[in-house]
Amino acid sequence: MNHKLSLEIPTVLNSCILKIFDTSVYSEVLPITCPILSITAPGYGYSVELPFTPGGSIVVTACDLQIQTTNCNDELYSLPDGLYIVKYSVSPNESVYVEYNHLRITAALNRYTKILCELDLAACEPSEKVKKKLELLREARTYLDAAKAKVEYCHEPQKGMTLYNYAIKLLNKLDCVNC
């Protein structure tokens, strides 16, 4: 039996972290050696290798990804939304690996939630203006979900990013002060 490598990268609403869980099934007869977790952040042309314990989990910050290089002990910067490439391997690393495209949508979801909080909703039929905002919010959320699906399951990162950018345009309309 061979190792069946697998990672889970959940959507989190904490803007400062990326959480990764090892959900691999490891062979009982093969050793687990030389684990390597590498992550390429959106807009970066290089990956960063991080220490990773097989069977464990890791919380990744902007400092870990070398996006933030100062004040790491005092303040953590937000990680950007966008396409992260996450690769995990064990020895022999060139043949035993998994690679994922992960679309981080944390900032967009936090904006979505903030807009929901600002809506004047009651347990009754909303006004036409509020109905219009709710419909636009539902549409934005659907586009965010579709973007994630295109990137992570359909293996179409460019289409996913196009959908993500459209969702952001919809959220920008909702953030408009005079809407």
C-alpha positions in Angstrom: 0.0 0.0 0.0 1.2 3.5 -0.9 0.7 6.8 0.9 -2.5 8.6 -0.2 -1.7 12.2 0.4 -4.5 14.7 1.0 -4.9 18.1 2.5 -7.9 20.1 3.6 -7.7 23.9 3.4 -10.9 25.3 4.9 -12.3 28.7 4.3 -11.6 30.7 7.4 -12.8 34.2 8.3 -9.7 35.2 10.2 -7.9 37.4 7.8 -4.4 36.8 9.2 -4.2 33.0 8.8 -4.5 30.1 6.4 -5.3 26.8 8.1 -4.2 23.5 6.5 -5.0 20.0 7.8 -3.3 16.8 6.7 -6.0 14.3 5.9 -3.7 11.8 4.3 -3.9 8.0 4.7 -0.4 6.8 5.3 0.8 3.3 4.6 1.7 1.3 7.8 4.5 -0.5 5.9 6.2 2.5 4.3 8.2 5.1 6.3 7.0 8.7 6.2 10.1 10.8 5.6 11.1 14.2 4.3 7.7 15.9 4.5 7.7 19.2 2.5 4.8 21.7 2.4 5.3 24.5 0.0 2.9 27.4 -0.7 2.9 30.0 -3.4 0.9 33.1 -2.4 -1.1 35.1 -5.0 1.1 37.3 -7.1 4.3 35.7 -6.0 6.6 33.8 -8.4 8.2 31.6 -5.8 7.0 29.1 -3.1 7.9 29.1 0.6 8.7 25.7 2.2 7.2 25.3 5.7 7.9 22.7 8.4 5.0 20.3 8.5 4.2 17.3 10.6 2.5 14.4 8.8 -0.9 13.8 10.2 -1.0 17.3 11.7 -2.1 20.8 10.9 -0.6 24.2 10.4 -1.6 27.8 10.8 0.1 29.9 8.1 0.6 33.6 8.5 1.9 36.4 6.3 5.2 36.1 8.1 5.4 32.4 7.3 4.9 33.2 3.6 7.4 36.1 3.7 4.7 38.5 2.7 5.3 40.3 6.0 8.9 40.7 7.1 8.6 43.1 10.1 6.7 43.2 13.4 5.9 39.5 13.2 5.9 39.2 17.0 3.6 42.2 17.4 1.1 42.3 14.6 0.0 40.0 11.8 -0.9 41.4 8.4 -3.9 40.1 6.6 -3.3 37.5 3.9 -4.5 38.5 0.5 -7.4 36.9 -1.2 -6.6 35.0 -4.4 -5.0 31.8 -5.8 -2.7 29.9 -3.5 -0.8 26.9 -4.8 -0.2 24.4 -2.0 2.0 21.3 -2.6 2.7 18.6 -0.1 5.1 15.7 -0.6 6.9 12.9 1.3 9.9 10.9 0.1 10.3 10.2 -2.7 9.2 13.8 -3.0 9.2 13.9 -6.8 6.6 11.1 -7.1 4.6 11.1 -3.9 2.9 14.5 -3.7 -0.4 16.4 -4.0 -0.9 19.9 -5.3 -3.9 22.1 -4.8 -5.1 25.4 -6.1 -6.9 27.1 -3.2 -8.9 30.2 -3.7 -8.8 32.3 -0.6 -12.0 34.4 -0.3 -11.7 35.6 3.3 -11.6 39.3 2.7 -14.6 39.0 0.3 -16.6 37.0 2.8 -15.8 39.5 5.6 -17.1 42.3 3.3 -20.2 40.2 2.6 -20.9 39.7 6.3 -20.3 43.4 7.1 -22.8 44.4 4.4 -25.3 41.9 5.9 -24.8 43.4 9.3 -25.5 46.9 8.0 -28.8 46.0 6.3 -31.8 47.1 8.2 -33.7 43.8 8.3 -36.7 42.9 10.4 -38.9 39.8 10.6 -41.2 41.1 7.9 -41.2 41.8 4.2 -38.3 44.1 3.4 -38.6 47.4 1.4 -37.8 47.3 -2.3 -34.5 48.9 -1.7 -33.5 46.2 0.9 -34.8 43.5 -1.4 -32.6 44.8 -4.2 -29.5 44.7 -1.9 -30.3 41.2 -0.7 -30.6 40.0 -4.3 -27.3 41.6 -5.1 -25.7 40.0 -2.0 -27.0 36.6 -2.9 -25.6 37.0 -6.4 -22.2 38.1 -5.1 -22.1 35.1 -2.8 -23.1 32.7 -5.6 -20.3 34.1 -7.7 -17.8 33.6 -4.8 -19.0 30.0 -4.4 -18.7 29.4 -8.2 -15.2 31.0 -8.3 -14.1 28.6 -5.6 -15.6 25.6 -7.4 -13.9 26.6 -10.7 -10.5 26.9 -9.0 -10.6 24.0 -6.5 -12.7 21.4 -8.2 -13.0 22.2 -11.9 -9.2 23.0 -12.2 -10.0 26.2 -14.0 -8.1 28.9 -12.1 -8.4 31.6 -14.7 -12.2 31.2 -14.9 -12.4 31.1 -11.1 -10.4 34.3 -10.8 -12.7 36.0 -13.4 -15.7 35.0 -11.3 -14.1 36.2 -8.1 -13.3 39.6 -9.6 -16.9 39.9 -10.7 -18.1 39.1 -7.2 -15.9 41.8 -5.9 -17.5 44.3 -8.4 -20.9 43.3 -7.0 -19.7 43.8 -3.4 -18.2 47.2 -4.4 -21.7 48.3 -5.7 -23.1 47.3 -2.3 -20.4 49.2 -0.4 -21.4 52.4 -2.3 -22.5 55.0 0.2 -25.3 56.5 -2.0 -26.8 53.2 -3.2 
